[in-house]
Amino acid sequence: MSTDSELLLSKTDIAALARVQRPVVSMWVKRYRGRDRPFPDPVRVDGRQQYYRADDVVAWLASRGLGNNEAFAEDLAAHAAFEDPAGAEPAAVFAALTALLCVKAQTGEQLAGLDIDDLLDEADDLDPDDAYLYREIDALGDRLPAYAAHADRLADAAYTVEHAFETLMAQRFRLPLEALADTALSPSALEMCAQVIAALAPDDRAVFVDPSPDGSDLFVALRRRLPEFVEPTAMAGRADTPTARLARRRLAVHRWRRRPTPESGFDENFSIDGPAVFLTQYPSPATLGYTDARILTEIDNITMQMGAEHIAVIVGPASALTDPLRDRAAAAVRADLLRSDRLRAAFRLPEGLLVTRPGSSLALWVLGAPDPATAPADRWTVLADLRSRPLDAAVADGIVADITAATGSREFLRAHAFQFASIHRTSELLADDRRGLLPPAPRRRRRRTSGAETAAEVVELVVAANRAARAVHDDLRIAVEYRRTSRPLPTAGRLADAGALKVVPGNRIDDEDIEEGGDVRVIGPDELLGRARIGDRGIDRLTLATRYPSGRYTEPGDIVFCATPEFGVVVDYDGAAIVPAPARILRITDPQTSGILPELVARSLRQMPVASKPAGAIRSGLGWRDWPIPVVAPDEYAAVSAALDELRARRDAAEQLLDTLDRLTDTLTDGVGHGVLTVTAGTRHSREEG
C-alpha cells in the first residue's frame, strides 16, 4: 500500500480557505481558463463534486494574489479534508489524527521525522496499557507516516497542538460522530459551568471527578479558567469505548493529570479523600437516551460518594432537575435528594444550550455537604428560573455570585443580595411538588391595594373622560371658498435665502446622557419617527448646563425634522426642548409677515413623496432646500391659523379622551379581575337624550 496521501479541496473548502463566498470560486474556474496561470484542473470527481489538489490551489492563489486570507498556506491543513487512499472511514481518520496529536502534545516532537517503529515505540511508552491511543495508531499500519505528517501540519496551522485538537473536535457536527454532536453544549453554557466550578473549587489540591467515562467538554472549559501553572487532577469513569478513549486523549492534550479510577468504578464502596469537585453533564455520550428517573438515580449515587469536603456541579435536562415530574419513580428519587439536605441550588437555564437540540431545556444543580446543625424544618434550597434571560456574560456573573452565596454559611446566605435566585424552605418544596423546583411566578403588582381606592379612581376617570368628551364637541365649523390658481410653491431654499426660514443644526448629545423623564424635553429621531413619545425622554438640566453649555433650545413653533435614517417632522409648539443631531430645526423668522404657518408646513411635508437615497449616495435625491413650502397670503393668515389651532385643540382633546378611556378600562378590568370591584346593574351603557 502506498504511503502517499493527498490533501484535496472541494470548491466549498477553497472558498472557506480563501475567505470568499462559494460562487466566487466557480467564477475563478470559469474566468481563468487561458494559458497564463489557469485555475488547476480537478484531480477527482465524485458525481458533481470536484476535488482539487490543495498544494496546486495554494500556489495558484499566491500567484494571482486572490482571496482574503493572507495566511491561507498556514491554514490549509485546518480547511482541507484528509483523503486516505485506502478509503478509511471519517471516524477512523478522526480517531487516528487525535491520537497522533496526543502523542505530539506529550512528546513535543515533529512526528514526520519518526519512522513507523519509532512512532509505535512512543505510543507504547505513553500508553503501555492501551488505555487511550496505542491501538488507534497501530491500526494505521503503513499509512502511519502520512498521518503523522498531516498531524504536524494541523498543529502548525493552528499554532498549538491544543488548538489543532479542538479544530478536529469542532468537526463532530459534520462527521458521523452523532454521540459527540448530540451532547455538545454551547460555548456560553460551557463558560458559565466552568466559572461556577472554578469559583467553588476549594483549592489547587482538589480532584475533579466526572463519573461519566466520556464527558470531556466541561474539563476542557474548566482548564481554560484555571491558572497555567496548575496541573489539575481529573478522575473519570472506566470504559473502553471510542468516546471514552477520545476523552482521555483530550484530557492528556490539555495537560490534565489522570487519577486512576478503581476497578469497581463509582460503586457504593467508592470514596475519595480530600477536597473534590464532582462535575458531570447529562446527556453525555454514555448516557444518551437516559430517562429522567435514571438520571436522578445516577445523581443520587454521586451524593452517596460525596464527603464533607466535596461539591457537585451537574448540568442536565430541566425535565429531570427542575420541572414538575409526572413519573412517580423519578419524583420519589428527587424528593429523596431534597431530603438529603445536599441540594444547595437549582437553576433552570434558557433554551438553546444544546447545540444540535436548541429546543431542549437544561438546568444546573449544585450539591454540597449537609449541615447537621440545621433542623430539618429549617433546611433551604436556592432556586432560580432563567428561561427568559440570554446566557450572556452578565447573567453568567450573576449566576456565579448567587451560587457562591448558596454554598456558603447561613449568615453569608442571608447577607447576600441575590440577583436571580431566591431562598426557599425545603419542606415547602417537598409539600408543593407539583410546582417542581421552580420559584413561584412573580405576582403582577396590583395598581390599587383596596377596593375603595380602585372604585374612587374609576369615578375620577369617568369624570375625566366626560370632561374630555365634552371638549370634542360637534359644533365644528370652518368656512372655506374655492379658487383657481396655478402658482408654484416657493422652495425652502429660496425662503431661507430671503431670510424667511432658518435651519438650525441639532446638538451633539451623547446618547448616555438622554434618560427617561429628564428635566429638559428631547425631540430627536426616535420622537420624529414615532419610536418614542415626545416628553418621555429628556436630559438632566445640570448635565446640559455643564457638558453642553452651548446647547441650542427650540422656540415655540419650531419645525423639527430629520432626513436620516428616515424622514420625520413635528412642530414643537411649547419650545425649550433639545434637538439631538442628526435632527434639525426649521425656524420661521416672522410667521405672520412671511405667511408661513408651522402646522401647514409640517403636514405638507408629511404628504410629500419621500425620495429614496440612490445606491452609493450619501444624501437622498431631494434635500431640504428643494422642499416646496406652502405660503398663506397676509390677509388670510389669521383665519387659517385659527382653523388649524381649532383642529389641533380638538385633536389634543381626542387623544386625551382616548388615553383616559384606556386608563379607565385598565383600572376597571384590574378591579373586576381581582374581585375588589363589581359593575352594578344600574350602570348606564348608552347616552341619554334630553
C-alpha positions as CSV (number, residue, x, y, z in Angstrom):
1,M,0.0,0.0,0.0
2,S,1.3,3.5,-0.9
3,T,2.2,5.7,2.0
4,D,1.4,8.8,-0.1
5,S,-1.8,10.7,0.7
6,E,-3.1,13.9,-0.8
7,L,-4.9,16.9,0.6
8,L,-7.9,17.5,-1.6
9,L,-10.2,20.5,-1.5
10,S,-13.7,20.9,-2.8
11,K,-14.9,24.3,-4.1
12,T,-16.5,24.8,-0.7
13,D,-13.3,24.1,1.0
14,I,-11.4,26.5,-1.3
15,A,-14.0,29.3,-0.5
16,A,-13.5,28.7,3.2
17,L,-9.7,28.7,2.9
18,A,-9.7,31.9,0.8
19,R,-12.4,33.5,2.9
20,V,-14.7,34.3,-0.1
21,Q,-18.2,33.3,-1.0
22,R,-18.7,29.9,-2.7
23,P,-19.8,31.4,-6.1
24,V,-16.5,33.3,-6.3
25,V,-14.6,30.0,-6.7
26,S,-16.9,29.0,-9.6
27,M,-16.2,32.3,-11.2
28,W,-12.4,31.8,-10.8
29,V,-12.7,28.4,-12.5
30,K,-14.6,29.9,-15.5
31,R,-12.7,33.1,-15.8
32,Y,-9.1,31.8,-15.6
33,R,-9.1,29.2,-18.4
34,G,-6.3,30.7,-20.5
35,R,-2.7,29.7,-20.9
36,D,-1.5,32.2,-18.4
37,R,-1.7,30.6,-15.0
38,P,-5.1,28.8,-15.4
39,F,-7.1,27.5,-12.5
40,P,-5.9,24.0,-11.6
41,D,-7.8,21.0,-13.0
42,P,-9.7,18.8,-10.7
43,V,-7.9,15.5,-9.8
44,R,-11.0,13.6,-8.8
45,V,-14.7,13.9,-9.5
46,D,-17.4,12.3,-7.3
47,G,-20.7,12.8,-9.0
48,R,-21.0,16.6,-9.3
49,Q,-18.4,17.2,-6.6
50,Q,-14.9,18.2,-8.0
51,Y,-11.8,17.9,-5.8
52,Y,-8.6,19.8,-6.4
53,R,-5.0,19.2,-5.2
54,A,-4.6,21.5,-2.2
55,D,-1.0,22.4,-3.0
56,D,-1.9,23.4,-6.6
57,V,-4.7,25.7,-5.3
58,V,-2.5,27.3,-2.7
59,A,0.2,28.0,-5.4
60,W,-2.4,29.4,-7.8
61,L,-4.0,31.7,-5.2
62,A,-0.5,33.0,-4.3
63,S,0.4,33.7,-7.9
64,R,-2.8,35.5,-8.6
65,G,-3.0,37.4,-5.3
66,L,-6.7,36.4,-4.9
67,G,-8.7,35.7,-1.8
68,N,-9.0,37.5,1.5
69,N,-6.7,35.3,3.6
70,E,-3.0,36.3,3.7
71,A,-2.2,33.2,5.8
72,F,-4.0,30.6,3.6
73,A,-0.9,28.4,3.2
74,E,-0.7,28.1,7.0
75,D,-4.4,27.5,7.3
76,L,-4.5,24.8,4.6
77,A,-4.4,21.9,7.0
78,A,-7.3,23.2,9.1
79,H,-9.6,23.6,6.0
80,A,-8.5,20.6,3.9
81,A,-10.1,17.2,4.0
82,F,-7.6,14.3,4.6
83,E,-8.1,11.8,1.9
84,D,-7.0,8.2,2.7
85,P,-6.0,6.2,-0.4
86,A,-7.4,3.1,1.4
87,G,-10.7,4.9,1.9
88,A,-10.8,4.8,5.7
89,E,-14.0,5.9,7.4
90,P,-14.0,9.5,8.7
91,A,-14.5,8.3,12.2
92,A,-11.3,6.2,12.0
93,V,-9.4,9.1,10.4
94,F,-10.6,11.3,13.2
95,A,-9.5,8.8,15.9
96,A,-6.1,8.4,14.3
97,L,-5.4,12.1,14.0
98,T,-6.5,12.8,17.6
99,A,-4.2,10.0,18.8
100,L,-1.2,11.4,16.9
101,L,-1.9,14.9,18.2
102,C,-2.0,13.5,21.7
103,V,1.5,11.9,21.1
104,K,2.8,15.2,19.8
105,A,1.4,17.1,22.7
106,Q,3.1,14.9,25.2
107,T,6.5,14.4,23.4
108,G,6.8,17.8,21.8
109,E,8.4,16.2,18.7
110,Q,7.8,16.6,15.0
111,L,6.1,13.3,14.1
112,A,7.1,13.4,10.5
113,G,10.8,12.8,11.5
114,L,10.0,9.5,13.1
115,D,9.6,6.2,11.2
116,I,6.8,3.7,11.9
117,D,8.7,1.8,14.6
118,D,9.7,4.9,16.4
119,L,6.1,6.2,16.4
120,L,4.8,2.9,17.8
121,D,7.5,3.0,20.5
122,E,6.5,6.5,21.5
123,A,2.8,5.4,21.6
124,D,3.7,2.3,23.7
125,D,5.7,4.3,26.2
126,L,2.9,6.8,26.7
127,D,0.1,4.2,26.8
128,P,1.5,0.8,27.8
129,D,-1.9,-0.4,28.9
130,D,-3.6,0.7,25.6
131,A,-6.0,2.9,27.5
132,Y,-6.4,5.7,25.1
133,L,-4.2,5.9,22.0
134,Y,-2.0,2.9,21.1
135,R,-4.5,0.9,19.1
136,E,-5.6,3.9,17.1
137,I,-2.0,4.5,16.0
138,D,-1.1,0.8,15.5
139,A,-4.2,0.4,13.2
140,L,-2.7,2.8,10.7
141,G,0.0,0.3,9.6
142,D,1.9,1.6,6.5
143,R,-0.2,4.8,6.4
144,L,1.2,6.0,9.7
145,P,3.9,8.3,8.3
146,A,1.4,10.1,6.1
147,Y,-1.0,10.6,9.0
148,A,1.9,11.8,11.2
149,A,2.9,14.4,8.6
150,H,-0.6,15.6,8.5
151,A,-0.8,15.9,12.3
152,D,2.2,18.1,12.1
153,R,0.6,20.3,9.5
154,L,-2.6,20.6,11.6
155,A,-0.6,21.7,14.6
156,D,1.5,24.2,12.6
157,A,-1.7,25.6,11.1
158,A,-3.3,26.0,14.5
159,Y,-0.1,27.2,16.2
160,T,-0.6,24.9,19.1
161,V,-1.5,21.2,19.5
162,E,-4.4,22.1,21.8
163,H,-5.9,24.3,19.2
164,A,-5.4,21.7,16.5
165,F,-7.1,19.1,18.6
166,E,-10.1,21.4,19.2
167,T,-10.2,22.1,15.5
168,L,-10.8,18.4,14.9
169,M,-13.3,18.3,17.8
170,A,-15.3,21.0,16.0
171,Q,-15.8,18.6,13.1
172,R,-18.1,16.5,15.3
173,F,-21.0,18.3,13.8
174,R,-20.3,17.3,10.1
175,L,-18.6,13.9,10.6
176,P,-20.6,10.9,11.6
177,L,-19.9,11.4,15.3
178,E,-23.5,11.7,16.4
179,A,-22.9,10.9,20.1
180,L,-20.4,13.7,20.4
181,A,-22.6,16.2,18.4
182,D,-25.8,15.4,20.3
183,T,-24.2,16.1,23.7
184,A,-22.3,19.3,22.8
185,L,-23.1,22.3,24.9
186,S,-23.0,25.8,23.6
187,P,-19.9,27.9,24.3
188,S,-21.9,30.2,26.6
189,A,-23.1,27.2,28.7
190,L,-19.7,25.7,28.9
191,E,-18.2,29.0,30.0
192,M,-20.9,29.5,32.7
193,C,-20.4,26.0,34.1
194,A,-16.6,26.5,34.1
195,Q,-17.0,29.7,36.0
196,V,-19.2,28.0,38.6
197,I,-16.8,25.1,39.0
198,A,-13.8,27.3,39.3
199,A,-15.5,29.5,41.9
200,L,-16.5,26.5,44.0
201,A,-13.2,24.6,43.8
202,P,-11.7,24.7,47.3
203,D,-8.0,24.8,46.3
204,D,-5.4,23.5,43.9
205,R,-5.4,20.2,45.6
206,A,-9.0,19.4,44.6
207,V,-9.6,16.4,42.4
208,F,-12.2,17.0,39.6
209,V,-14.4,13.9,39.2
210,D,-16.7,13.0,36.3
211,P,-18.4,9.6,36.8
212,S,-19.2,9.6,33.1
213,P,-16.4,7.9,31.1
214,D,-16.6,10.0,28.0
215,G,-17.5,13.6,29.1
216,S,-14.6,16.0,28.4
217,D,-16.2,19.3,27.4
218,L,-16.5,20.5,30.9
219,F,-12.9,19.5,31.7
220,V,-11.6,21.5,28.7
221,A,-13.7,24.6,29.5
222,L,-12.6,24.4,33.1
223,R,-8.9,24.1,32.1
224,R,-9.1,27.5,30.4
225,R,-10.3,29.0,33.7
226,L,-7.5,27.5,35.8
227,P,-4.1,29.1,36.1
228,E,-1.5,27.9,33.5
229,F,0.9,26.8,36.2
230,V,-1.6,24.5,37.9
231,E,-1.6,20.8,36.9
232,P,-5.2,19.8,37.8
233,T,-6.1,16.2,38.5
234,A,-9.1,14.5,36.8
235,M,-10.8,11.3,37.5
236,A,-13.4,9.8,35.2
237,G,-15.5,6.7,34.7
238,R,-14.0,3.5,33.4
239,A,-14.9,2.3,29.8
240,D,-13.1,1.1,26.7
241,T,-15.4,2.7,24.2
242,P,-14.2,5.0,21.3
243,T,-15.7,8.1,23.0
244,A,-14.1,7.2,26.4
245,R,-10.7,6.8,24.8
246,L,-11.2,10.1,23.0
247,A,-12.0,11.8,26.3
248,R,-8.7,10.5,27.8
249,R,-6.7,11.7,24.8
250,R,-8.3,15.1,25.1
251,L,-7.5,15.4,28.8
252,A,-3.9,14.5,28.1
253,V,-3.6,17.1,25.3
254,H,-5.0,19.8,27.7
255,R,-2.5,18.8,30.4
256,W,-4.8,17.1,32.9
257,R,-3.2,14.6,35.2
258,R,-5.4,11.5,35.3
259,R,-6.1,9.7,38.6
260,P,-6.9,6.1,38.0
261,T,-10.4,5.0,38.9
262,P,-10.8,1.9,41.0
263,E,-11.6,-1.4,39.2
264,S,-15.1,-1.4,40.7
265,G,-15.8,2.1,39.4
266,F,-18.1,4.5,41.2
267,D,-20.0,2.0,43.2
268,E,-21.1,2.2,46.8
269,N,-17.6,1.4,48.0
270,F,-16.0,4.3,46.2
271,S,-14.6,7.1,48.3
272,I,-12.1,9.9,47.7
273,D,-10.1,11.7,50.4
274,G,-9.5,15.4,50.5
275,P,-11.3,18.1,48.5
276,A,-13.1,17.1,45.4
277,V,-15.5,18.6,42.9
278,F,-17.8,16.3,41.0
279,L,-18.8,17.7,37.6
280,T,-20.9,15.9,35.1
281,Q,-23.3,16.5,32.2
282,Y,-26.4,14.8,31.1
283,P,-26.7,13.7,28.4
284,S,-23.1,12.6,27.8
285,P,-22.2,10.1,25.0
286,A,-22.6,7.3,27.5
287,T,-25.9,8.5,28.9
288,L,-27.8,9.4,25.7
289,G,-31.4,8.2,26.0
290,Y,-31.4,8.0,29.8
291,T,-34.8,8.6,31.3
292,D,-35.3,11.3,34.0
293,A,-35.6,8.6,36.7
294,R,-32.3,7.0,35.6
295,I,-30.5,10.4,35.5
296,L,-31.8,11.2,39.0
297,T,-30.7,7.8,40.3
298,E,-27.2,8.4,39.0
299,I,-27.1,11.7,40.7
300,D,-28.3,10.0,43.9
301,N,-25.3,7.6,43.5
302,I,-23.0,10.6,43.3
303,T,-24.3,12.1,46.5
304,M,-23.6,8.7,48.2
305,Q,-20.0,9.1,47.3
306,M,-19.6,12.7,48.4
307,G,-17.8,13.6,51.6
308,A,-17.8,16.7,53.8
309,E,-15.3,18.4,51.5
310,H,-17.0,17.7,48.3
311,I,-19.1,19.8,45.9
312,A,-21.0,18.6,42.8
313,V,-22.0,20.7,39.8
314,I,-24.4,18.9,37.5
315,V,-26.0,20.2,34.2
316,G,-28.8,18.1,32.8
317,P,-32.3,18.1,31.4
318,A,-34.7,20.5,33.1
319,S,-37.4,17.9,32.9
320,A,-35.4,15.9,35.5
321,L,-33.8,18.6,37.6
322,T,-36.3,21.4,37.9
323,D,-39.6,20.9,36.1
324,P,-42.7,19.1,37.5
325,L,-42.4,15.4,37.3
326,R,-45.2,13.0,36.2
327,D,-43.1,9.9,36.7
328,R,-43.6,8.8,40.3
329,A,-40.3,6.9,40.4
330,A,-38.4,10.0,39.3
331,A,-40.3,12.2,41.7
332,A,-39.5,9.9,44.6
333,V,-35.8,10.0,43.8
334,R,-35.8,13.8,43.5
335,A,-37.7,14.1,46.8
336,D,-35.1,11.9,48.5
337,L,-32.3,14.1,47.1
338,L,-34.1,17.2,48.6
339,R,-34.4,15.5,52.0
340,S,-30.7,14.7,52.0
341,D,-30.0,18.4,52.5
342,R,-27.3,18.3,49.8
343,L,-29.1,20.3,47.0
344,R,-27.9,23.9,47.5
345,A,-29.0,25.4,44.2
346,A,-31.3,24.5,41.3
347,F,-31.2,26.9,38.4
348,R,-33.4,26.4,35.3
349,L,-31.5,27.7,32.3
350,P,-32.7,29.1,29.0
351,E,-33.3,27.0,25.9
352,G,-30.7,26.8,23.1
353,L,-27.8,25.5,25.2
354,L,-27.6,22.1,23.4
355,V,-26.1,22.9,20.0
356,T,-27.9,20.2,18.0
357,R,-31.1,20.4,20.1
358,P,-31.8,24.1,20.6
359,G,-35.4,23.4,21.8
360,S,-34.2,21.3,24.7
361,S,-34.1,22.9,28.2
362,L,-31.3,22.4,30.7
363,A,-30.9,23.1,34.4
364,L,-28.0,23.4,36.8
365,W,-27.7,21.7,40.2
366,V,-25.1,22.4,42.8
367,L,-24.8,19.9,45.7
368,G,-22.8,20.2,48.9
369,A,-22.4,18.6,52.3
370,P,-25.4,18.5,54.6
371,D,-25.4,20.8,57.7
372,P,-26.1,18.7,60.8
373,A,-26.6,21.8,62.8
374,T,-29.7,22.8,60.8
375,A,-33.0,21.3,61.8
376,P,-35.0,19.6,59.1
377,A,-37.7,22.2,59.2
378,D,-35.1,25.0,58.6
379,R,-33.3,23.5,55.6
380,W,-33.3,25.5,52.5
381,T,-32.6,25.4,48.8
382,V,-31.9,28.3,46.4
383,L,-34.0,28.4,43.2
384,A,-33.8,30.5,40.0
385,D,-35.7,30.5,36.7
386,L,-33.7,32.0,33.9
387,R,-35.8,30.9,31.0
388,S,-36.4,34.4,29.8
389,R,-32.8,35.6,30.0
390,P,-30.0,35.1,27.5
391,L,-27.0,33.4,29.0
392,D,-24.5,36.3,28.3
393,A,-21.5,37.3,30.4
394,A,-23.5,39.5,32.8
395,V,-26.0,36.7,33.5
396,A,-23.2,34.2,34.0
397,D,-21.6,36.5,36.5
398,G,-24.8,36.8,38.4
399,I,-25.3,33.0,38.4
400,V,-21.8,32.5,39.8
401,A,-22.4,35.1,42.6
402,D,-25.8,33.6,43.6
403,I,-24.5,30.0,43.6
404,T,-21.4,31.0,45.6
405,A,-23.7,32.5,48.2
406,A,-25.9,29.4,48.2
407,T,-23.0,27.2,49.1
408,G,-21.8,29.5,51.9
409,S,-22.8,29.7,55.5
410,R,-26.3,30.6,56.6
411,E,-25.1,34.1,57.7
412,F,-23.5,34.7,54.3
413,L,-26.6,33.5,52.6
414,R,-28.8,36.0,54.5
415,A,-26.4,38.8,53.8
416,H,-26.3,38.2,50.1
417,A,-28.4,40.3,47.7
418,F,-29.5,37.7,45.1
419,Q,-29.6,38.8,41.6
420,F,-31.6,36.0,40.1
421,A,-32.3,33.4,42.8
422,S,-34.5,33.3,45.9
423,I,-34.3,31.1,49.1
424,H,-37.0,28.5,49.7
425,R,-37.6,26.2,52.6
426,T,-37.0,22.6,51.6
427,S,-40.1,21.4,53.5
428,E,-42.3,23.8,51.4
429,L,-40.8,22.5,48.2
430,L,-41.5,18.9,49.2
431,A,-45.1,19.8,50.1
432,D,-45.7,21.6,46.8
433,D,-44.0,19.1,44.5
434,R,-46.5,19.9,41.7
435,R,-44.5,23.1,41.1
436,G,-41.2,21.3,40.7
437,L,-38.1,23.0,41.8
438,L,-39.1,26.4,40.3
439,P,-39.6,29.6,42.1
440,P,-43.2,30.8,42.0
441,A,-44.0,33.2,39.2
442,P,-43.8,36.8,40.3
443,R,-47.2,38.3,41.1
444,R,-48.3,41.2,39.0
445,R,-48.3,44.2,41.2
446,R,-51.8,45.5,41.8
447,R,-52.4,49.1,40.9
448,R,-54.5,49.6,44.0
449,T,-54.4,47.8,47.3
450,S,-58.1,48.2,48.2
451,G,-61.5,48.1,46.5
452,A,-62.4,51.5,47.9
453,E,-59.3,53.2,46.3
454,T,-59.9,51.4,43.0
455,A,-63.6,52.5,43.0
456,A,-62.6,56.1,43.7
457,E,-60.2,56.0,40.8
458,V,-62.9,54.7,38.5
459,V,-65.1,57.6,39.5
460,E,-62.3,60.1,38.9
461,L,-61.6,58.6,35.5
462,V,-65.2,58.6,34.5
463,V,-65.4,62.4,35.3
464,A,-62.2,63.0,33.3
465,A,-63.5,61.0,30.3
466,N,-66.8,63.0,30.3
467,R,-64.8,66.3,30.5
468,A,-62.6,65.2,27.6
469,A,-65.6,64.1,25.6
470,R,-67.3,67.5,26.0
471,A,-64.1,69.1,24.6
472,V,-64.6,67.1,21.4
473,H,-68.0,68.7,20.8
474,D,-69.8,68.5,17.5
475,D,-70.2,72.2,16.6
476,L,-67.0,72.4,14.4
477,R,-67.5,75.0,11.6
478,I,-64.9,76.0,9.1
479,A,-66.0,78.3,6.2
480,V,-63.9,77.8,3.0
481,E,-64.0,79.2,-0.5
482,Y,-62.5,77.6,-3.6
483,R,-60.5,79.4,-6.2
484,R,-58.4,78.5,-9.2
485,T,-54.6,79.1,-9.0
486,S,-51.5,77.7,-10.6
487,R,-48.9,79.5,-8.7
488,P,-45.8,77.3,-7.8
489,L,-44.9,76.9,-4.2
490,P,-41.6,78.5,-3.2
491,T,-38.8,76.2,-2.0
492,A,-37.4,76.2,1.4
493,G,-34.0,77.1,0.0
494,R,-35.4,80.3,-1.7
495,L,-37.3,81.2,1.5
496,A,-34.1,80.7,3.5
497,D,-32.1,82.9,1.2
498,A,-34.8,85.6,1.6
499,G,-34.5,85.3,5.4
500,A,-38.0,83.9,6.0
501,L,-36.7,80.5,7.1
502,K,-33.6,79.5,9.1
503,V,-32.2,76.0,9.5
504,V,-30.6,75.4,13.0
505,P,-28.4,72.3,13.3
506,G,-29.1,69.7,16.0
507,N,-27.0,69.4,19.2
508,R,-24.2,66.8,19.5
509,I,-25.6,64.9,22.5
510,D,-24.1,61.7,24.0
511,D,-26.8,59.0,24.0
512,E,-25.9,58.1,27.5
513,D,-27.0,61.5,28.8
514,I,-30.5,61.1,27.4
515,E,-32.7,59.4,30.0
516,E,-36.4,58.6,30.8
517,G,-38.1,61.6,32.4
518,G,-35.2,64.0,32.1
519,D,-35.8,67.7,33.0
520,V,-35.4,69.1,29.5
521,R,-37.5,67.5,26.8
522,V,-35.7,65.8,23.9
523,I,-37.0,65.7,20.4
524,G,-34.7,63.5,18.3
525,P,-35.1,60.9,15.5
526,D,-36.8,58.5,17.9
527,E,-39.6,61.0,18.6
528,L,-39.8,62.1,14.9
529,L,-40.1,58.6,13.7
530,G,-42.7,57.5,16.3
531,R,-40.3,55.2,18.3
532,A,-40.7,57.4,21.4
533,R,-43.4,59.7,22.7
534,I,-42.4,63.4,22.9
535,G,-41.9,64.2,26.6
536,D,-41.0,60.7,27.7
537,R,-37.2,61.2,27.2
538,G,-35.2,64.2,28.4
539,I,-31.8,65.3,29.7
540,D,-30.8,66.5,33.1
541,R,-30.7,70.3,33.3
542,L,-27.4,70.3,35.3
543,T,-25.8,67.8,32.8
544,L,-27.0,70.0,29.9
545,A,-25.5,73.2,31.5
546,T,-22.2,71.6,32.4
547,R,-21.5,69.3,29.5
548,Y,-23.2,71.2,26.7
549,P,-23.0,74.9,27.6
550,S,-23.6,76.0,24.0
551,G,-26.7,73.8,23.6
552,R,-29.5,75.3,21.5
553,Y,-33.1,75.1,22.6
554,T,-36.2,75.1,20.4
555,E,-38.6,78.1,20.2
556,P,-42.4,77.8,20.2
557,G,-43.5,77.0,16.7
558,D,-40.2,75.5,15.5
559,I,-40.4,72.7,12.9
560,V,-38.1,69.8,14.0
561,F,-37.2,67.4,11.2
562,C,-34.8,64.6,10.3
563,A,-33.9,63.1,6.9
564,T,-31.9,60.1,8.2
565,P,-32.4,57.3,8.9
566,E,-35.9,58.1,7.7
567,F,-37.9,61.3,7.1
568,G,-39.8,62.7,10.1
569,V,-41.2,66.1,11.1
570,V,-43.1,67.6,14.0
571,V,-44.0,71.0,15.3
572,D,-42.8,72.0,18.8
573,Y,-45.5,74.3,20.0
574,D,-44.0,74.7,23.5
575,G,-40.4,75.3,22.8
576,A,-37.5,74.9,25.3
577,A,-36.6,71.4,24.0
578,I,-33.2,70.0,23.0
579,V,-32.9,68.6,19.5
580,P,-30.1,66.0,19.1
581,A,-28.3,65.6,15.8
582,P,-29.0,64.4,13.1
583,A,-32.4,66.0,13.7
584,R,-32.5,69.8,12.8
585,I,-34.8,72.8,13.3
586,L,-36.6,74.7,10.5
587,R,-37.3,78.0,12.2
588,I,-39.8,80.6,10.8
589,T,-38.3,84.1,11.5
590,D,-41.6,86.0,11.3
591,P,-44.6,83.8,10.6
592,Q,-47.3,86.5,10.2
593,T,-45.3,88.6,7.8
594,S,-44.0,85.7,5.8
595,G,-47.3,83.8,5.8
596,I,-45.6,80.6,6.8
597,L,-47.6,78.5,9.3
598,P,-45.7,75.7,11.1
599,E,-48.6,73.3,11.2
600,L,-49.3,73.8,7.5
601,V,-45.6,73.3,6.6
602,A,-45.3,70.2,8.7
603,R,-48.4,68.5,7.3
604,S,-47.4,69.4,3.8
605,L,-44.0,67.9,4.2
606,R,-45.5,64.7,5.7
607,Q,-47.6,64.3,2.5
608,M,-44.5,64.9,0.3
609,P,-43.2,61.8,-1.5
610,V,-40.0,60.8,0.2
611,A,-37.2,60.4,-2.3
612,S,-35.1,57.3,-1.6
613,K,-31.3,57.6,-1.4
614,P,-29.6,56.4,-4.6
615,A,-27.2,53.4,-4.2
616,G,-23.8,54.7,-3.2
617,A,-25.0,58.2,-2.5
618,I,-24.6,60.0,0.9
619,R,-27.7,62.1,0.7
620,S,-31.2,61.5,-0.7
621,G,-32.1,62.9,-4.0
622,L,-34.3,65.7,-2.5
623,G,-32.6,67.9,0.1
624,W,-34.4,70.3,2.4
625,R,-33.6,73.3,0.1
626,D,-35.8,71.7,-2.6
627,W,-38.8,71.2,-0.3
628,P,-42.0,73.1,-1.5
629,I,-43.3,75.3,1.3
630,P,-46.9,76.5,1.3
631,V,-47.3,80.2,2.0
632,V,-50.5,82.0,3.1
633,A,-51.5,85.4,2.0
634,P,-51.2,88.1,4.8
635,D,-55.0,88.8,4.8
636,E,-55.8,85.0,5.1
637,Y,-53.2,84.3,7.8
638,A,-55.4,84.9,10.9
639,A,-58.3,82.8,9.6
640,V,-56.1,79.8,8.5
641,S,-54.2,80.0,11.8
642,A,-57.3,80.0,13.8
643,A,-58.8,77.0,11.9
644,L,-55.6,75.0,12.4
645,D,-55.4,75.9,16.1
646,E,-59.1,74.7,16.5
647,L,-58.3,71.4,14.8
648,R,-55.2,70.9,16.9
649,A,-57.1,71.6,20.1
650,R,-59.8,69.1,19.1
651,R,-57.1,66.5,18.2
652,D,-55.4,67.0,21.5
653,A,-58.8,66.6,23.3
654,A,-59.5,63.4,21.3
655,E,-56.1,62.0,22.3
656,Q,-56.7,62.9,25.9
657,L,-60.1,61.2,25.7
658,L,-58.5,58.0,24.3
659,D,-55.8,58.0,27.0
660,T,-58.4,58.5,29.7
661,L,-60.6,55.7,28.3
662,D,-57.6,53.4,28.2
663,R,-56.7,54.1,31.9
664,L,-60.4,53.7,32.9
665,T,-60.6,50.3,31.1
666,D,-57.4,49.1,32.7
667,T,-58.5,50.2,36.2
668,L,-61.9,48.6,35.8
669,T,-60.6,45.3,34.5
670,D,-57.9,45.2,37.2
671,G,-60.5,45.7,39.9
672,V,-63.0,43.3,38.5
673,G,-60.3,40.7,37.8
674,H,-59.0,40.8,41.4
675,G,-62.5,40.7,42.8
676,V,-62.5,44.1,44.5
677,L,-65.0,45.7,42.2
678,T,-68.2,44.7,40.5
679,V,-70.2,46.5,37.9
680,T,-73.8,47.1,39.2
681,A,-76.9,46.7,37.1
682,G,-77.6,50.5,37.2
683,T,-74.6,51.3,35.0
684,R,-75.6,53.5,32.1
685,H,-74.4,51.9,28.8
686,S,-75.7,54.5,26.4
687,R,-76.1,58.2,26.2
688,E,-79.4,59.6,27.4
689,E,-81.1,62.3,25.3
690,G,-82.9,65.4,26.6
